[in-house]
Amino acid sequence: MMACLCLAVWLAGCATQRVDWAARIGHYTYDQAVAEMGPPESEAKLSDGSVVAEWLINRGTTYVQATPSLYTPYYGGTTTVQTAPSRFVRLTFGANGQLAAWKKVYK
């Protein structure tokens, strides 16, 4: 019984809710975005009055894996470097202040 309870709590903790940005188009404001996600990493106001802003969702990381060589006792082997980019969400708000478009951006 305890194992089932622990499993249920673990699975509930691992479940993340994804935001349905498409459903928010037309009735989600810049102020709501700032209240929900904090200030954006960057933003720009366009000449037509619209605002484009980007929020950091996941910071990129770099992984390094060193594999020693069995045949070279002093140095050698291989080093593998993998980089995962940072993930942003770019929200475009129209001149009326409502969400007009969204996009995932990787930098």
MOKATA-V747270 format. One record per pair of residues at least 4 apart in sequence whose ideal C-beta (glycine too) atoms are under 7 Angstrom apart, sorted by the first residue. I is the first residue (numbers start at 1). J is the second residue. Records with the same first field share a line. If there is no record, write none. Layout:
I = J / J
This chain:
1 = 5
2 = 6
3 = 7
4 = 8
5 = 9
6 = 10
7 = 11
8 = 12
9 = 13
10 = 14
11 = 15
20 = 24
21 = 102
24 = 28 / 99
25 = 99 / 100
26 = 98 / 99
27 = 98
28 = 32 / 33 / 98 / 99
29 = 97 / 98
30 = 34 / 51 / 93 / 97
31 = 35
32 = 36
33 = 37 / 91
34 = 38 / 39
37 = 55
40 = 53 / 54 / 55
41 = 54 / 55 / 56 / 88
42 = 53 / 54
43 = 51 / 52 / 53
44 = 52
45 = 51
46 = 50 / 52
48 = 95
49 = 95
50 = 92 / 93 / 94 / 95 / 100
51 = 93
52 = 90 / 92
53 = 91
54 = 88 / 90 / 105
55 = 88 / 89
56 = 86 / 88
57 = 87 / 88 / 89
58 = 86 / 87
59 = 86
60 = 83 / 84 / 85 / 86
61 = 84
62 = 81 / 83
63 = 82
64 = 79 / 81
65 = 80
66 = 77 / 79
67 = 77 / 78
68 = 77
69 = 76 / 77
72 = 76
85 = 106 / 107
86 = 107
87 = 104 / 106
88 = 105 / 107
89 = 102 / 104
90 = 102 / 103 / 105
91 = 99 / 102
92 = 100 / 101
93 = 97 / 98 / 99 / 100
94 = 98 / 100
